[in-house]
Amino acid sequence: MSRSVRVVWDDALTAYDFGPGHPLAPVRVELTMALARELGVLDLVEMSGCAPATDDELALVHKRDYIEAVKRVSLTGRPDVAHGLGTDDNPAFAGVHEASALITGASLAAARAVWTGQAEHAVNVAGGLHHAMTSCASGFCVYNDPAVAIAWLLSQGASKVAYVDVDVHHGDGVQAMFYDDPRVLTISLHESPRTLFPGTGFPEERGAEGTAVNVALPAGCADGGWLRAFHAVVPPLLREFAPDVLVTQHGCDSHALDPLANLMLSLDGQRTAYAALHELAHETAGGRWIVTGGGGYELVQVVPRAWTHLIAEVAGHPLDPSTATPGAWRAFVKERTGQSAPLTLTDGRVPEFRDFSTGYDPADPIDRAIMATRNAVFPLHGLDPLP
């Protein structure tokens, strides 16, 4: 399906490290790239390095005084809690600016490759730091790389950019930065803010002309319900919006094993969503697709397999779910983490869902979540909220 695919990678991307015991451990992306390499997935793509985002590029969405504050923390390692650095979520560390700017630079490299036609799709699995705000670090995120990439695309002449966020947490930073900009459609599917950080992402948060879209799913939602909600909301809105570029964030913390959240997806459900977004990139955005990672805190059992499937899907060569994990990779996992690696690439599920066109069930909490979103935004896009 895909003609040219670029994966942006530099080993220095693992320098984004909040220290021992922090959930956002860089080993998760190290294990991802190792698994993708062992399975030959990286042989299917163009590999590309990256440079740190410049201050001017960061300033496309971040305040200059915030960038300077991050630099000061970076030099000394001393906290600046007023700017969100030195908290439990975002510990201060020496080198934080350089590490964060490089991740942002990787997402910019992906955006540049797609916008200039060097690649049809491009991936930065280390990116997706969607909680960072204009003047404050938040939720493990210092600079908001997806938002910088979107702002850069707009600065280069993109008239419409769509952003779809499937992380279990609301994509609050990206939404906030483009809330009043009708050129950017943000769609976030996440666990209800009533039960999970950051406490935002209600359907009533609609933005300019209904271009902020939030699907707040109940705790315990599994593959069938999640996919029903996705297909009830995302495809019709992307088709109507017709973006120049599709940007997607693929936090895999919606998995049942993730320690920080309460959705119950399987790897099989997640890879089904990747395939759906791939099709939508071609159908609605001329194939122009920029892909980032995001959250995901089951470092061995979930993240490496999920994002290896993601890269393979973006490359147009999905992996057989029954494929065994390579012995060399399992040995590497044991060496790096002391844990036993999974033996196969998925959880062995066959995700099924009933399309929302079959009818609305007001007794079903997932259907109520779907209808809350459709009622909030579909009329503003000229779409009928009823199935």
Backbone torsions as a table, in degrees:
resi	resn	phi	psi	omega
1	MET	NA	-34.2	-172.8
2	SER	-104.2	140.6	-177.0
3	ARG	-87.6	-52.5	-174.7
4	SER	-137.0	125.8	-175.9
5	VAL	-128.4	132.8	179.9
6	ARG	-118.3	132.4	171.9
7	VAL	-109.4	121.3	-179.6
8	VAL	-90.9	124.7	-178.0
9	TRP	-152.2	142.7	170.9
10	ASP	-148.9	134.3	-179.4
11	ASP	-56.9	-25.8	-179.9
12	ALA	-68.1	-12.3	176.2
13	LEU	-63.2	-20.2	177.5
14	THR	-80.6	0.7	177.0
15	ALA	-75.5	-8.5	175.3
16	TYR	-76.5	90.5	-165.8
17	ASP	-139.5	111.8	-179.3
18	PHE	-84.4	5.0	173.6
19	GLY	104.4	169.3	-176.6
20	PRO	-57.8	137.0	176.6
21	GLY	85.7	-10.4	178.5
22	HIS	-74.5	138.6	-176.4
23	PRO	-59.6	-33.7	-177.3
24	LEU	-85.4	70.8	-176.6
25	ALA	-84.2	130.2	-177.0
26	PRO	-65.4	-15.0	178.7
27	VAL	-60.4	-23.6	-178.7
28	ARG	-63.8	-39.0	177.7
29	VAL	-80.1	-30.4	174.9
30	GLU	-61.1	-45.2	179.1
31	LEU	-68.8	-33.8	176.3
32	THR	-61.1	-51.6	-177.8
33	MET	-65.4	-34.3	177.8
34	ALA	-65.7	-42.0	179.3
35	LEU	-67.4	-44.6	178.7
36	ALA	-61.0	-36.9	179.1
37	ARG	-68.2	-45.6	-178.4
38	GLU	-63.5	-33.3	-179.1
39	LEU	-85.0	-0.7	179.0
40	GLY	80.8	7.8	-178.4
41	VAL	-65.5	-38.7	-177.9
42	LEU	-71.0	-15.8	175.3
43	ASP	-73.9	-13.7	-176.7
44	LEU	-91.3	-4.2	-172.8
45	VAL	-128.8	167.1	169.9
46	GLU	-87.3	127.0	176.2
47	MET	-92.3	139.4	-176.5
48	SER	-140.7	142.6	173.6
49	GLY	-85.4	-170.5	-177.4
50	CYS	-156.0	162.4	175.5
51	ALA	-116.1	154.9	177.1
52	PRO	-60.4	145.0	172.7
53	ALA	-61.7	139.3	176.8
54	THR	-77.3	167.2	176.6
55	ASP	-59.9	-39.2	179.7
56	ASP	-64.7	-37.5	178.2
57	GLU	-68.9	-43.8	177.0
58	LEU	-61.2	-35.5	-177.8
59	ALA	-72.6	-3.0	172.0
60	LEU	-61.7	-28.5	178.0
61	VAL	-131.2	-20.9	-176.7
62	HIS	-102.8	147.7	176.6
63	LYS	-69.7	144.4	-178.7
64	ARG	-61.4	-37.4	-178.5
65	ASP	-69.0	-28.5	175.5
66	TYR	-69.4	-43.7	178.2
67	ILE	-58.8	-42.2	178.5
68	GLU	-65.3	-36.6	178.5
69	ALA	-65.3	-41.6	178.1
70	VAL	-62.9	-39.5	178.6
71	LYS	-62.9	-38.9	179.2
72	ARG	-65.2	-43.6	176.3
73	VAL	-61.3	-38.7	-178.3
74	SER	-62.1	-35.6	-178.6
75	LEU	-73.8	-37.0	-170.8
76	THR	-109.2	-25.1	-172.9
77	GLY	77.9	3.3	-179.1
78	ARG	-84.6	143.3	-176.1
79	PRO	-64.8	155.2	168.8
80	ASP	-138.7	80.9	-172.4
81	VAL	-64.3	-28.4	178.0
82	ALA	-59.8	-27.3	177.2
83	HIS	-106.3	16.8	173.5
84	GLY	81.8	9.5	-178.4
85	LEU	-110.0	120.3	-174.5
86	GLY	114.4	13.9	175.2
87	THR	-95.5	172.9	175.3
88	ASP	-61.6	-40.1	-179.8
89	ASP	-70.6	-40.9	-176.6
90	ASN	-125.9	75.3	177.6
91	PRO	-61.0	146.5	175.0
92	ALA	-76.8	141.4	173.1
93	PHE	-150.2	148.0	177.5
94	ALA	-62.4	132.0	-178.5
95	GLY	91.6	8.0	-176.1
96	VAL	-63.7	-36.3	179.4
97	HIS	-64.8	-47.6	-177.0
98	GLU	-62.9	-42.4	-179.8
99	ALA	-65.6	-42.5	-178.4
100	SER	-71.2	-39.0	179.0
101	ALA	-66.8	-32.5	179.0
102	LEU	-69.2	-41.6	176.6
103	ILE	-60.8	-41.9	177.6
104	THR	-65.3	-39.4	176.8
105	GLY	-62.0	-33.2	177.9
106	ALA	-67.6	-40.1	176.4
107	SER	-69.0	-35.2	174.4
108	LEU	-64.8	-39.2	177.7
109	ALA	-62.5	-38.8	177.0
110	ALA	-64.4	-45.2	179.5
111	ALA	-62.6	-42.3	-178.7
112	ARG	-64.0	-41.3	-179.9
113	ALA	-62.4	-41.5	-178.8
114	VAL	-73.5	-45.1	-175.8
115	TRP	-65.9	-35.7	-178.9
116	THR	-85.7	-3.5	178.7
117	GLY	83.5	7.6	175.9
118	GLN	-66.9	-29.2	178.0
119	ALA	-144.1	150.6	175.8
120	GLU	-79.9	-43.5	177.2
121	HIS	-124.6	152.7	175.7
122	ALA	-148.2	146.1	-170.9
123	VAL	-127.9	136.9	166.7
124	ASN	-130.2	93.8	-176.6
125	VAL	-68.8	-20.4	178.5
126	ALA	-77.7	-11.9	-176.5
127	GLY	-89.9	-160.8	-179.1
128	GLY	91.5	27.5	-176.4
129	LEU	-84.6	76.2	-162.9
130	HIS	-85.6	-4.8	-178.0
131	HIS	-91.4	-19.0	-177.5
132	ALA	-57.5	137.2	-179.3
133	MET	-102.6	174.9	-177.3
134	THR	-55.5	-40.5	-174.4
135	SER	-128.3	20.8	-173.8
136	CYS	-159.4	137.5	169.6
137	ALA	-74.0	149.2	-178.8
138	SER	-160.6	144.2	170.7
139	GLY	53.6	46.4	178.5
140	PHE	75.7	6.7	-172.0
141	CYS	-119.2	128.1	-178.7
142	VAL	-100.5	-55.8	172.7
143	TYR	-113.3	142.1	-174.7
144	ASN	-91.1	88.2	-173.5
145	ASP	-64.5	-38.5	177.5
146	PRO	-63.0	-38.7	-179.8
147	ALA	-67.4	-39.3	176.9
148	VAL	-61.9	-42.6	179.4
149	ALA	-62.4	-42.0	179.5
150	ILE	-64.9	-45.3	179.6
151	ALA	-62.6	-37.5	177.8
152	TRP	-64.2	-42.7	178.0
153	LEU	-59.1	-43.2	177.8
154	LEU	-62.9	-39.1	180.0
155	SER	-66.9	-22.1	-179.8
156	GLN	-91.8	-1.0	175.6
157	GLY	114.2	0.1	175.1
158	ALA	-62.6	132.0	-179.2
159	SER	-89.8	-28.1	179.0
160	LYS	-146.2	132.2	177.1
161	VAL	-127.0	132.1	175.0
162	ALA	-106.4	139.1	179.8
163	TYR	-125.3	120.7	177.9
164	VAL	-117.0	126.0	-172.8
165	ASP	-119.7	115.0	-178.5
166	VAL	-107.9	11.2	172.2
167	ASP	-58.6	151.7	-180.0
168	VAL	-68.1	-22.0	178.1
169	HIS	-97.3	147.0	178.8
170	HIS	-58.8	135.9	176.6
171	GLY	-78.6	65.3	-168.9
172	ASP	-69.7	-38.2	-178.4
173	GLY	-65.5	-44.5	179.4
174	VAL	-65.3	-43.8	178.1
175	GLN	-58.0	-47.1	-176.3
176	ALA	-61.7	-38.5	-175.7
177	MET	-71.7	-21.6	-178.4
178	PHE	-124.3	19.2	-172.7
179	TYR	-59.6	-34.9	-177.7
180	ASP	-105.7	17.8	-178.0
181	ASP	-112.4	104.7	-177.2
182	PRO	-69.1	-6.6	177.2
183	ARG	-76.7	-13.3	-175.5
184	VAL	-120.6	118.4	174.3
185	LEU	-95.6	117.7	175.6
186	THR	-109.2	126.9	176.9
187	ILE	-123.1	123.4	179.9
188	SER	-125.1	124.9	171.4
189	LEU	-106.4	122.5	-171.5
190	HIS	-154.7	165.2	172.6
191	GLU	-64.2	146.8	-177.0
192	SER	-51.4	135.2	176.2
193	PRO	-63.2	-11.5	176.0
194	ARG	-71.7	-19.8	-176.4
195	THR	-124.0	0.1	-174.1
196	LEU	-150.6	147.2	170.1
197	PHE	-53.4	143.5	7.5
198	PRO	-97.1	11.2	178.7
199	GLY	81.8	11.9	175.6
200	THR	-124.9	173.0	179.6
201	GLY	105.5	32.4	174.5
202	PHE	-78.7	152.0	-179.5
203	PRO	-57.0	-27.4	-178.0
204	GLU	-70.5	-13.4	175.9
205	GLU	-79.7	95.9	-168.2
206	ARG	-109.1	-16.5	177.7
207	GLY	67.8	-162.3	-179.3
208	ALA	-74.7	119.4	175.2
209	GLU	57.1	31.3	177.8
210	GLY	74.5	23.1	-177.2
211	THR	-91.0	1.8	165.9
212	ALA	-105.5	121.1	-174.3
213	VAL	-124.8	126.9	-177.1
214	ASN	-130.5	126.3	176.0
215	VAL	-112.4	105.2	-175.2
216	ALA	-98.3	104.7	-171.2
217	LEU	-95.6	145.8	-178.1
218	PRO	-70.6	147.6	173.9
219	ALA	-53.5	141.1	-179.0
220	GLY	93.2	-7.0	178.9
221	CYS	-60.3	130.8	-177.8
222	ALA	-113.3	-168.2	-172.3
223	ASP	-51.7	-51.8	-173.2
224	GLY	-61.0	-46.5	-179.6
225	GLY	-68.9	-40.8	-179.2
226	TRP	-63.5	-45.9	-179.3
227	LEU	-67.3	-34.3	175.3
228	ARG	-61.4	-45.4	179.9
229	ALA	-65.5	-44.4	179.3
230	PHE	-55.6	-52.4	-175.1
231	HIS	-71.9	-20.9	177.6
232	ALA	-78.0	-18.7	-172.9
233	VAL	-120.0	-50.3	-168.1
234	VAL	-70.1	-53.9	-176.2
235	PRO	-58.7	-46.6	-178.8
236	PRO	-63.0	-35.9	-179.9
237	LEU	-71.4	-41.5	177.9
238	LEU	-64.3	-39.5	179.3
239	ARG	-63.9	-39.9	-178.9
240	GLU	-72.9	-38.6	-177.1
241	PHE	-74.1	-35.0	178.6
242	ALA	50.7	67.3	-176.5
243	PRO	-71.4	158.0	170.9
244	ASP	-72.4	-33.9	-177.3
245	VAL	-141.9	144.0	172.5
246	LEU	-108.5	126.8	174.9
247	VAL	-113.7	131.4	-179.1
248	THR	-129.9	144.8	178.0
249	GLN	-115.9	129.4	-168.7
250	HIS	-120.8	48.9	171.4
251	GLY	-53.3	129.6	-177.6
252	CYS	-102.8	21.1	177.4
253	ASP	-77.3	5.5	170.6
254	SER	-78.5	-4.9	-178.2
255	HIS	-68.9	149.1	-178.0
256	ALA	-59.5	-28.3	-177.8
257	LEU	-86.8	-6.5	-176.0
258	ASP	-64.8	131.8	-174.5
259	PRO	-78.8	-9.4	-173.0
260	LEU	-107.9	0.0	-174.8
261	ALA	-147.0	-177.9	-166.4
262	ASN	-131.6	16.5	170.3
263	LEU	-85.0	167.4	-167.8
264	MET	-129.8	36.2	179.9
265	LEU	-71.8	156.8	171.9
266	SER	-102.2	167.8	172.6
267	LEU	-59.8	-32.6	179.9
268	ASP	-67.5	-40.1	175.7
269	GLY	-65.0	-39.5	179.9
270	GLN	-65.6	-43.9	-178.9
271	ARG	-68.0	-27.2	174.0
272	THR	-64.7	-38.7	177.0
273	ALA	-66.8	-38.8	177.6
274	TYR	-58.9	-44.5	-179.2
275	ALA	-63.4	-39.7	179.7
276	ALA	-64.6	-41.1	179.2
277	LEU	-68.6	-34.1	176.4
278	HIS	-61.1	-47.4	178.4
279	GLU	-60.7	-42.2	-179.0
280	LEU	-67.6	-32.3	176.0
281	ALA	-60.3	-42.2	179.1
282	HIS	-72.4	-40.5	-175.9
283	GLU	-71.1	-38.8	-169.4
284	THR	-110.8	-19.7	-173.1
285	ALA	-126.5	21.9	178.4
286	GLY	62.8	21.2	179.8
287	GLY	86.0	-4.5	-178.0
288	ARG	-78.7	109.1	-169.5
289	TRP	-137.5	122.0	177.1
290	ILE	-113.4	126.4	-168.4
291	VAL	-122.3	133.1	174.5
292	THR	-126.2	164.1	171.5
293	GLY	-78.1	-132.9	-178.9
294	GLY	155.3	-139.5	179.3
295	GLY	-72.9	175.4	-179.1
296	GLY	142.0	111.4	-167.2
297	TYR	-125.0	5.6	166.2
298	GLU	-93.9	95.1	-161.1
299	LEU	-72.5	-25.2	-175.4
300	VAL	-109.1	-48.7	-172.8
301	GLN	-76.2	-26.3	-171.6
302	VAL	-116.1	-61.6	-167.1
303	VAL	-56.1	-50.5	-176.1
304	PRO	-61.8	-39.3	-180.0
305	ARG	-71.4	-42.8	-179.1
306	ALA	-59.2	-49.2	-174.6
307	TRP	-78.8	-21.9	170.4
308	THR	-67.4	-42.2	173.1
309	HIS	-60.2	-39.5	-179.9
310	LEU	-61.4	-49.6	-179.7
311	ILE	-61.1	-42.3	179.9
312	ALA	-63.2	-39.8	178.1
313	GLU	-65.2	-45.2	179.1
314	VAL	-60.2	-36.9	179.9
315	ALA	-72.2	-10.4	179.9
316	GLY	84.2	15.7	-179.9
317	HIS	-133.3	70.9	-177.9
318	PRO	-57.3	145.3	-179.0
319	LEU	-84.4	143.5	174.3
320	ASP	-63.3	123.9	-176.9
321	PRO	-62.4	-18.8	179.9
322	SER	-86.5	-0.4	-178.9
323	THR	-60.3	137.0	176.2
324	ALA	-78.0	147.3	173.0
325	THR	-73.0	140.7	-177.1
326	PRO	-63.9	142.2	179.2
327	GLY	-59.6	-37.4	179.6
328	ALA	-64.1	-36.9	178.0
329	TRP	-68.8	-42.4	178.8
330	ARG	-60.2	-38.6	178.1
331	ALA	-65.9	-39.1	178.8
332	PHE	-64.3	-41.5	177.3
333	VAL	-59.0	-45.2	-179.7
334	LYS	-61.5	-41.6	-179.1
335	GLU	-65.9	-42.5	-174.4
336	ARG	-80.3	-31.9	-171.3
337	THR	-123.2	-17.8	-174.3
338	GLY	78.8	1.9	-178.6
339	GLN	-99.1	158.6	174.4
340	SER	-86.8	129.6	-177.4
341	ALA	-80.0	156.6	174.6
342	PRO	-66.0	154.4	-174.9
343	LEU	-91.4	-25.9	-179.0
344	THR	-127.0	171.3	-170.7
345	LEU	-84.3	-15.8	178.3
346	THR	-138.2	-174.0	179.9
347	ASP	-90.3	1.9	177.0
348	GLY	75.1	24.6	178.5
349	ARG	-96.1	160.4	172.6
350	VAL	-121.1	93.5	-174.4
351	PRO	-63.9	131.9	176.4
352	GLU	-133.2	148.7	176.7
353	PHE	-150.5	155.2	173.5
354	ARG	-92.5	126.2	179.6
355	ASP	-64.2	146.3	-177.0
356	PHE	-64.7	-19.2	177.7
357	SER	-65.0	-14.8	178.1
358	THR	-72.7	-11.9	177.0
359	GLY	127.4	157.6	-177.1
360	TYR	-98.6	130.3	178.0
361	ASP	-110.3	103.8	-176.7
362	PRO	-65.9	-13.6	177.5
363	ALA	-84.1	-11.0	-176.8
364	ASP	-93.6	120.7	-177.9
365	PRO	-62.4	-29.5	177.5
366	ILE	-70.3	-41.9	176.9
367	ASP	-64.4	-35.3	176.9
368	ARG	-65.3	-38.5	177.4
369	ALA	-64.6	-41.7	178.7
370	ILE	-61.2	-47.9	-177.2
371	MET	-67.3	-32.6	177.3
372	ALA	-61.3	-41.7	178.9
373	THR	-70.2	-47.1	-178.2
374	ARG	-63.0	-40.5	178.0
375	ASN	-64.6	-34.8	-176.2
376	ALA	-71.7	-39.2	-169.6
377	VAL	-122.6	-25.5	-174.6
378	PHE	-58.4	-44.9	179.9
379	PRO	-58.5	-31.7	-179.3
380	LEU	-70.9	-14.5	175.9
381	HIS	-107.2	10.8	179.8
382	GLY	73.8	23.3	-178.4
383	LEU	-109.9	148.0	178.7
384	ASP	-80.7	123.3	179.9
385	PRO	-70.3	-21.0	-178.1
386	LEU	-78.4	145.6	179.9
387	PRO	-70.2	NA	NA
